[in-house]
Amino acid sequence: SYVATHKEDYTIKNTVKYLEKSITSYLPYVNLYD
């Protein structure tokens, strides 16, 4: 049960990291067209 929860938490953290990367790499393009 603990392992499953830990794995889920890890996946969520990876998703957040991925989203942050996507957002930060996308922001410069948004700024260009401001």
C-alpha positions as YAML, in Angstrom:
chain: A
units: angstrom
residues:
- id: 1
  name: SER
  ca: [0.00, 0.00, 0.00]
- id: 2
  name: TYR
  ca: [2.83, 2.38, 0.89]
- id: 3
  name: VAL
  ca: [4.72, 1.54, -2.28]
- id: 4
  name: ALA
  ca: [1.68, 2.24, -4.45]
- id: 5
  name: THR
  ca: [1.13, 5.61, -2.78]
- id: 6
  name: HIS
  ca: [4.79, 6.48, -3.12]
- id: 7
  name: LYS
  ca: [4.77, 5.56, -6.81]
- id: 8
  name: GLU
  ca: [1.69, 7.68, -7.39]
- id: 9
  name: ASP
  ca: [3.32, 10.61, -5.61]
- id: 10
  name: TYR
  ca: [6.42, 10.18, -7.77]
- id: 11
  name: THR
  ca: [4.33, 10.22, -10.94]
- id: 12
  name: ILE
  ca: [2.55, 13.38, -9.83]
- id: 13
  name: LYS
  ca: [5.88, 15.07, -9.12]
- id: 14
  name: ASN
  ca: [7.16, 14.10, -12.56]
- id: 15
  name: THR
  ca: [4.02, 15.47, -14.17]
- id: 16
  name: VAL
  ca: [4.43, 18.76, -12.31]
- id: 17
  name: LYS
  ca: [8.08, 18.95, -13.38]
- id: 18
  name: TYR
  ca: [7.08, 18.26, -16.98]
- id: 19
  name: LEU
  ca: [4.38, 20.91, -16.87]
- id: 20
  name: GLU
  ca: [6.78, 23.45, -15.38]
- id: 21
  name: LYS
  ca: [9.28, 22.71, -18.16]
- id: 22
  name: SER
  ca: [6.57, 23.06, -20.80]
- id: 23
  name: ILE
  ca: [5.35, 26.33, -19.35]
- id: 24
  name: THR
  ca: [8.83, 27.86, -19.01]
- id: 25
  name: SER
  ca: [9.77, 26.82, -22.54]
- id: 26
  name: TYR
  ca: [6.46, 28.15, -23.87]
- id: 27
  name: LEU
  ca: [6.56, 31.50, -22.04]
- id: 28
  name: PRO
  ca: [9.28, 33.09, -24.21]
- id: 29
  name: TYR
  ca: [7.08, 32.57, -27.28]
- id: 30
  name: VAL
  ca: [4.15, 34.20, -25.51]
- id: 31
  name: ASN
  ca: [6.32, 37.17, -24.55]
- id: 32
  name: LEU
  ca: [7.43, 37.59, -28.16]
- id: 33
  name: TYR
  ca: [3.87, 38.24, -29.26]
- id: 34
  name: ASP
  ca: [2.90, 40.52, -26.38]
...
